[in-house]
Amino acid sequence: MKQRSILKECTLAGIACLFILTSCSQKQNWPQFRGPHGNMLSSSKSLPEVWDTVKNVAWTYKNDGTGWSSPIVWGNKVFITSTFPEKVAPVPEHGPMQGSQGPRPGQGQPNDDNPEDNDTTFKQDIYRWEVTCVDLNTGKELWKKVAFKGNPKVKKQPMNTYASETPATDGKRVFAYFGMTGLFCYEMDGNLLWKKDLGAYNTQGGWGTGSSPIISNGILYIQVDNEVSSFLVALDAATGEEKWKAQREEKTNYSTPYIWKNKIRTELISCGKTARSYNPETGILLWELKTGGEQAIPSPVGDENNLYLGNAGGQETKGNLYAVKAGAEGDITPKTGDAAGTGVLWIFPDPGLGSSSPLLYNGLLYIISSRGGEIKCIKADDGALVSMNRVPGLGAVWASPWVYNNKIWFFDEKGITKSFVAGNAFKIISDNRLDGKFWASVAITGNAYIFKSADALYCIKE
């Protein structure tokens, strides 16, 4: 009888354990910019396809601060970063800024004579840099921590924020990187574990920062590109101790690094005027590719065979889209005029890359321009143009597109989300709307979307 009782208890425990594991597997985490694998792909199966300011809005959380950073999710916790201006000096009058507006500028060259470049009134400002945790199920605030309060260390463009970098988490810790203000590591319940000052450097035209941290195998990677001393640094996630640091011959960029797991090896990719691949463990340079264009704003995407990357173009300088082969070594920059080269499978000229990153799905690349509503579909294996379409009335698109139910989804800064069936045919089949200004990419978890406007969170689910 005693053996039967023990056997029964073990069986019940096994069933309970299996139930817990099954439940956990159904709750997808969204731990960093562009999701678990940095590609905006999700395994969710029951997401809503219709919503507005009322329909399918599970909850809304109003944030007193602002920030263009995207939300991240782990378990039942949503994390966001923001800044709150406690005291702000009047902005001096000046002419319109050249280049794109927003947290990741890069279209057009800055004017060196612009009086904003010599403005130091920002040093009189006082901000609070905050990290907030919200309950995924209810939208209730679980905790909010002030990472730093005081004067900004560098200037930002008026349309940017001091919280444009998306946080990251490994399920044990939350990493909030506020550019030149510093890096802060919290436990999941909000206790500060460690913080690190990576330096404060001026950015081009005083535009500010935007590259987000990523985490892989217990290492946190941060790309710090600026006008003074650019570098890529790898930090121990548990302690913040530096594992390696690579100096970069780059100026201000906004692209977030990308972990590329291909059929040969795992690489850490960073973009700039020159795209570079590093060994993630050691920081040793594997290959480099001079990409041209303007600032690196979009992040790369890849599969087991190829990596796809490029820079945003400007009014005078056009960018290219490159397909880099797995196993590339050394300087793989093609000769001028060539359509391919050693390590480069193909080059697509002037793809219209802007701020949103390219989306790779079922052998096709989807590129949505920041402005003008242009959408290109390109074959990933040979770089051939499949289709080019324009969506009338579309606002500026800063956020990255995603895939659900074999449809490509994207939204503009006005909060209008549209979709079309993936593949050769093109027809807009949805038009969902939320209130606010939206530059952050969406977080996808389980059966819900988490949208973040300048000052609010929306949980969308049926």
KOLVEXLO-269842 format. One line per 3 residues: number of its first residue (from 0); for each residue x, y, z of C-alpha. Coordinates in pm, whole numbers, plus 32768, in hexadecimal, padded with zeros to 4 digits. Last residue first. Layout:
<nodes>
NUM> X Y Z  ...
</nodes>
This chain:
<nodes>
461> 7C64 8F31 7530  7DB1 8FD8 7570  7E52 912F 7559
458> 7F12 91B2 7687  7F52 9325 7655  806B 93E6 76FE
455> 8075 9562 7717  8152 9699 76FF  81FD 96A2 75AC
452> 8135 9577 7535  8180 9412 7596  80CA 92E7 7504
449> 80C2 919B 75BE  8020 908E 74E9  7F76 8F67 7589
446> 7F30 8DF4 7563  8081 8D75 75DF  816F 8E9C 75C7
443> 81B7 8F90 74AF  8267 90DB 74F7  8229 91F2 73FA
440> 8336 92D9 7374  834C 9437 7407  8308 956B 7330
437> 8196 9597 737D  80EB 96E2 73C4  7F9C 96BC 746F
434> 7E43 9627 743B  7E18 94CB 73AB  7D9A 945B 7257
431> 7D6E 931A 7190  7D5D 9315 7013  7D69 91BA 6F81
428> 7D75 910E 6E2D  7E70 91D6 6D60  7EA4 9117 6C1A
425> 7FEA 90A2 6B85  801B 8F59 6ACE  8176 8EC1 6ABF
422> 818D 8E3A 6C1F  8114 8E95 6D7B  7FAA 8F05 6D96
419> 7F89 9074 6DF2  7F70 9130 6F3B  7F2C 928B 6FC3
416> 7F53 9329 711A  7F01 949C 7146  7F9C 9529 7284
413> 7FEF 967E 71F1  8162 9624 71E9  8120 9518 70E5
410> 80D1 93AA 7110  8140 925E 707D  80BC 90FD 704C
407> 8123 8FFC 6F46  8027 8EE0 6F32  805D 8D68 6F3E
404> 7F96 8D53 7082  8082 8E48 712D  81C4 8EE7 70B1
401> 8270 9026 7126  82CA 9186 70B3  83CF 9262 7163
398> 836C 93B4 71F5  83C8 9509 7165  82C1 952C 7053
395> 8262 9692 6FF9  80F3 96B3 6FA1  803F 95E9 6E97
392> 7F4B 96AF 6DC3  7F72 95D9 6C8E  801E 9484 6CB4
389> 811D 9455 6B9D  8184 9312 6AFA  82C0 926E 6A79
386> 82C0 90FD 6A23  83A2 8FCF 69F9  84EC 9084 69CD
383> 8604 8F8A 699A  870E 8F75 6AAB  8772 8E0D 6A57
380> 871B 8D31 6B83  8662 8E32 6C56  8564 8E90 6B4D
377> 84FE 8FFB 6B81  83B0 9098 6BE4  83AC 9214 6BED
374> 82B8 92F4 6CA7  829C 946B 6C69  81BC 9534 6D53
371> 8268 9680 6D0D  833D 968C 6E45  83FF 9599 6F18
368> 8410 949B 6E00  8389 933E 6E3B  846A 9221 6DCD
365> 83EE 90BB 6DB8  84E9 8FA7 6D6F  846B 8E5C 6CE4
362> 84DF 8CF6 6D1D  83BC 8C97 6DFC  83DE 8DCD 6ED9
359> 84F5 8ECC 6F03  8492 9027 6F81  8572 9154 6F42
356> 85A9 924A 7062  84D8 9385 708B  859C 94CB 7080
353> 85C6 94F7 6F0A  8624 93F8 6E05  85A4 945F 6CAF
350> 864F 9347 6BEF  873C 9436 6B39  8812 932C 6A8E
347> 87E8 91B6 6AD7  893A 910C 6AFD  896D 8F94 6ADE
344> 8A22 8E68 6B71  8B32 8F28 6C29  8C4C 8E56 6CBF
341> 8D2E 8E8F 6B98  8C6C 8F7C 6ABB  8B1A 8FDD 6A30
338> 8A7A 90E1 694B  8BC8 9181 68F4  8BD5 92F3 68A1
335> 8CE0 9348 69A1  8D8E 920C 6A14  8CD7 9140 6B19
332> 8D28 9177 6C8C  8D76 9022 6D24  8E99 908F 6DFE
329> 8EF6 8F5E 6ECF  8E2A 8E1D 6EDD  8CCB 8DB3 6E76
326> 8C51 8C66 6F05  8ADF 8CA6 6ECD  8AA9 8D79 6D98
323> 8A54 8EEC 6DAE  891E 8F6C 6CF7  8939 90E5 6CD3
320> 8833 91FA 6CBD  88B6 9343 6C36  8899 94AE 6CA6
317> 886C 95E5 6BD8  892D 9725 6C1A  889F 9878 6BB1
314> 874B 9879 6C5A  87B9 977A 6D58  87D3 9601 6D6E
311> 8796 9520 6E97  889E 9418 6EBB  88A4 92AC 6E54
308> 888C 9148 6ECF  8824 8FE8 6E71  88E8 8EBF 6EFA
305> 88F2 8D78 6E3B  88EC 8BFE 6E5A  885A 8BA1 6FAE
302> 876D 8CCA 6FAB  87AA 8E3C 6FE2  872C 8F91 704F
299> 87EA 90D5 706F  878D 920A 713E  8708 934C 70A6
296> 87B0 949A 70FB  8913 9491 7074  895B 95FB 7023
293> 896A 9661 6EB3  89A6 9581 6D87  8AEF 94CA 6D65
290> 8B03 9355 6DB0  8C76 9312 6DDB  8C7B 91A5 6E43
287> 8D44 910A 6F5C  8D9B 8FA7 6FC2  8DF6 8ED3 70F0
284> 8E6D 8FD8 71ED  8ECD 8F3E 733C  8DE2 8FAF 7451
281> 8E30 8E77 751E  8CEA 8DC5 756B  8C08 8E6B 7468
278> 8D07 8E38 734E  8CD3 8F78 728E  8C30 8FDC 7144
275> 8C4B 913C 70BC  8B79 9223 6FE4  8C39 9357 6F73
272> 8B82 94A3 6F5D  8AE1 940A 7090  8A50 92B9 70EE
269> 8AA8 91C0 71FE  8A8A 9047 71DA  8AE3 8F4C 72E8
266> 8B1F 8DFA 7249  8ABD 8C90 7292  8B5C 8B8B 71B3
263> 8B46 8AC0 7070  89D6 8A8A 7024  8979 8BE5 70A2
260> 8925 8C77 71F6  8934 8DEE 71CA  891F 8EB4 7310
257> 88C2 9019 72B4  893C 916D 7327  8844 9291 733B
254> 8869 939C 722D  8876 9508 7298  89C2 958A 7213
251> 8A9F 96B5 726A  8C04 969D 71E9  8CC9 9566 719F
248> 8E2B 94E1 71AB  8DCB 93F2 72C0  8E83 9390 73FC
245> 8E39 922E 746E  8E02 91E0 75DE  8E13 9093 7691
242> 8D8F 8FE4 77C7  8D3B 911F 788A  8CA3 90DF 79E0
239> 8B30 912E 79FD  8B0A 9021 7B08  89FF 8F2A 7A97
236> 89E6 8F96 792D  8B5E 8F89 78F6  8B9C 90A8 7807
233> 8BFA 90B4 7696  8C50 9209 7604  8C41 929E 74A6
230> 8CF3 93EA 747C  8CE0 954C 73F8  8DB4 9663 748B
227> 8D67 97CD 7433  8C49 97FB 7339  8B70 96DE 73B8
224> 8B38 9568 73A3  8B07 94A1 74E5  8A9D 9340 7482
221> 8A3A 9273 75B2  8A51 90FA 75E0  89E4 9048 771F
218> 8A74 8EED 7756  89C8 8DCE 780C  89A1 8CF8 76D8
215> 890A 8E12 7609  888E 8F6E 7669  8843 909F 7595
212> 8868 9210 75EC  87B0 931A 7521  883D 9420 7432
209> 877B 956A 744A  8851 9697 74A2  8841 9812 748E
206> 881B 9901 7368  8920 99F8 73E0  8985 9A35 7275
203> 8A43 98EE 7278  8A5C 9865 73D8  8B2E 98EC 74F5
200> 8BC8 97F1 75E2  8B75 978B 7747  8C21 9659 77D6
197> 8BC0 94EE 7810  8B4F 952F 7976  8AE3 93EA 7A19
194> 89D7 937F 7B0D  89A8 9251 7BEB  88A2 917D 7C95
191> 8787 9279 7CC6  8656 91D3 7D60  8525 91EA 7C7D
188> 847D 9098 7CAD  851C 9006 7B72  8673 9065 7BF4
185> 86F8 91A6 7B64  8824 9207 7A8C  8861 9373 7A2F
182> 8931 93F5 790A  898C 9564 78ED  8920 96C5 7897
179> 89D9 96C0 7747  88E0 95C6 76BA  87CC 9572 77B1
176> 8803 93FA 77CC  870F 9340 78AA  8773 91D6 78E3
173> 8675 90F9 7995  86F4 8FC9 7A51  8694 8E5E 7A8B
170> 85BA 8E21 795A  86D3 8E80 786D  8652 8FE2 783B
167> 8685 9102 7748  8629 9275 7742  85D6 9330 75FF
164> 86A9 9467 75C6  85ED 95AB 757C  85DA 9624 76E4
161> 8675 9781 76D9  8578 97E0 75D0  8591 9852 7466
158> 84BB 9958 73B9  8575 9A76 7464  86CC 99EC 73F5
155> 8794 9976 751D  88B0 9A13 75E2  89A7 9961 76C2
152> 89D7 9920 7835  886F 996F 788E  884C 9A18 79E1
149> 87C1 9960 7B0E  8705 982C 7B79  8777 96C9 7B2F
146> 86EA 9569 7B35  85A0 95D5 7BD0  84E6 9491 7C0E
143> 837C 9435 7BC9  82CE 9300 7C4A  81A5 921B 7C11
140> 80D3 9312 7B49  7F85 9277 7AF3  7F46 921A 7987
137> 7E79 90EE 79F8  7F08 8FB5 7956  805B 9039 78E9
134> 80A3 90DB 7A3A  8173 9215 7A03  82E2 9252 7A58
131> 8371 93B1 7A31  84D5 9430 7A07  8507 95A8 7A2A
128> 8600 96B9 79CC  8593 97F4 7A82  85F2 9938 79D9
125> 8682 9A8C 7A36  86DD 9B83 7927  87E8 9C8F 7951
122> 88E8 9BCC 7885  87ED 9BC6 7766  8828 9D3D 773D
119> 897A 9CEF 769E  8929 9D4B 7534  8A51 9D43 7447
116> 89BE 9C3B 735E  8868 9CE1 7376  8900 9E11 72C8
113> 8910 9D46 7185  8A5E 9D96 70E5  8AC6 9C29 70CC
110> 8983 9BDF 700F  8932 9A71 7037  8935 998F 6F05
107> 87FE 98EF 6E75  873B 97C0 6EE5  87D3 9740 7028
104> 86FF 977A 7157  86B0 965C 7245  85E9 96F1 7364
101> 8512 97CC 7289  850F 98C1 716D  85CF 9876 7032
98> 86E3 9951 6FAB  8716 9AC6 6FAC  869C 9B7B 70DF
95> 85B0 9C9C 70A3  8642 9DEF 70FE  868C 9E58 725F
92> 85DE 9EE7 738F  8673 9E89 74DD  85C0 9D77 75A3
89> 853C 9DFB 76EE  85E3 9D51 781A  8545 9C12 789D
86> 8500 9BBA 7A08  8464 9A78 7A88  8478 99D4 7933
83> 840D 9866 7956  84CF 9757 78A6  8459 9601 7837
80> 84AA 948E 7842  83BA 936A 781E  8397 920E 78B1
77> 826B 9125 7896  8251 900B 7994  817B 8ED3 7986
74> 828C 8DF3 78FD  8394 8ED5 7864  8329 8FF4 7785
71> 83DB 9115 76D8  8351 926A 7678  83F3 933F 7569
68> 84BF 9478 75B3  843A 95BE 7522  841A 965B 7679
65> 8333 973B 773F  82DC 9764 78AE  8191 9766 796B
62> 8135 960F 78E6  7FC8 95B2 78AE  7F83 943E 78AD
59> 7E6B 93BE 77D1  7DB6 9274 77F7  7D1A 9151 773A
56> 7CDF 921F 75FE  7C28 912C 7518  7B36 9238 749B
53> 7B56 9388 754C  7C66 945C 74A4  7C61 9373 7378
50> 7C98 9203 7339  7C84 90EF 7235  7D7D 8FD8 71F1
47> 7D98 8F55 7354  7EB1 8E61 73A7  7E72 8CF0 73D8
44> 7F99 8C2E 7349  80CF 8CD5 73D9  821A 8C47 7359
41> 82A5 8DA2 7311  8394 8E37 7214  8406 8FA1 7241
38> 8571 8F43 71E1  8644 8F7F 7319  8635 8E14 7384
35> 8563 8E37 74C0  84B7 8F79 7450  84FE 90A8 7379
32> 85AC 9166 7494  85C8 9087 75C6  8524 8F7C 76A0
29> 83D9 8F2C 75F2  8370 8DF8 76B5  8270 8D03 7630
26> 8176 8C70 7720  8117 8B25 767F  825C 8A82 76ED
23> 8214 8AE7 7853  80C1 8A3E 7850  8155 88FC 77C3
20> 826A 88FD 78C9  816C 8935 79E0  8087 8824 795D
17> 81AC 8731 793F  8211 877C 7AA6  80AE 8742 7B1D
14> 809F 85F7 7A60  81EB 858C 7AF5  817C 85ED 7C51
11> 803D 8523 7C26  8106 83F6 7BB4  81FD 841B 7CD4
8> 80DF 8430 7DCE  803A 82FB 7D3B  8181 8238 7D47
5> 81B5 829F 7EB3  8054 8232 7F0A  807D 80E9 7E4D
2> 81C5 80A7 7F08  811A 80E9 8056  8000 8000 8000
</nodes>
